[in-house]
Amino acid sequence: YDPNNHELIVSDGSEYLYFWDVENFEMKRRVTVTRFDGEIQDQINELEFMDGLVCYNIWHEDEIICADPWTGKSVREYDFSDIWPA
């Protein structure tokens, strides 16, 4: 939920983030999520809105990505694969 814009932020696991009106649940807009390298990212899971960014993990991966909610472009990428035991 983005309290500043009164939008619910939703994913269906695809490469899109959907932004819904909180009053009537109508889609206001959608953005395509991309990584630092410009590649489209799908498998978006477990959304959190923090410090003006939409953060999410990638399904079955050890990564967390934070994207700009207006452009969908990644602004932070965290790889946690090294913290798991071999």
N, C-alpha and C positions, 0 to 999 in steps of 0.2 A: 504494500500500500504506500503510495506517495501522498503524504498529507498536504503538501504544498499545492499539488495539482488536483487533489481529490480523485485520484485514479487508483483502481486496482491493477496490479501488474500480474499478468498471467502468461503461462507457457503451456504449450501442448507437447513439448518435447522436440519440436521442430527447430528451425533456425530463427523463429520469430518470437519477439516479445510483443504481447498484446496489452493495450492499455484500455481499461473499461471504465465507464462512468459509474461512480459508486451509487448513484441514485436509481439508475434503470438498467445497469449492466450491459449497456450498448457499447460496442467497440468504438472508441474514439480515434484510435490510430494503431499502427503496428510498425515495428522496425525489425530489420534483419540484423542479426548479431554477427559481427566479424571479429577475428583475432588480430593480434598485432601485425601479422604478416598479410592481412587482408582476406584470408580464407574465411569462408562462411562456416560458422559453428552451429551444429545441431546437437541433439541430445541434452538440451538445457533442462536442468533439474533443480529443485529446492531453492527458490528465489528468496532473496532478502534485499530490502531497500536500505542502504546505509550511506550516510554522508552524501546524498544526492546521486548515488550510483546504484545500479541493479547488479547484485552479486549472485552468482549461482555456481553450482558444481556441474561437471559434465558426467552424465550417467555412466557408471562403471569405469570411471577414470579417477585419478588422484589429483585433479586440478580444480581450482576455483578461479573464476573469471569475474571481473567487475567491468561493466560496460556503461557508457553514457546512455541514459534513457532516451535521449532525443535523436542520437545518431546510430546507436547500436554498436559503435566501435569500442573495442576493448581498450581500457585505460590502465588496468591492472591484471596481471596473470600470475597465479601462484601454483607451482608444481610441488606437490607433497609426496611424490613417489619415493623419494630418498628416505623418508622417515619410517617406512614400513619394513619390517624384517624380511630378509631374503628368503 
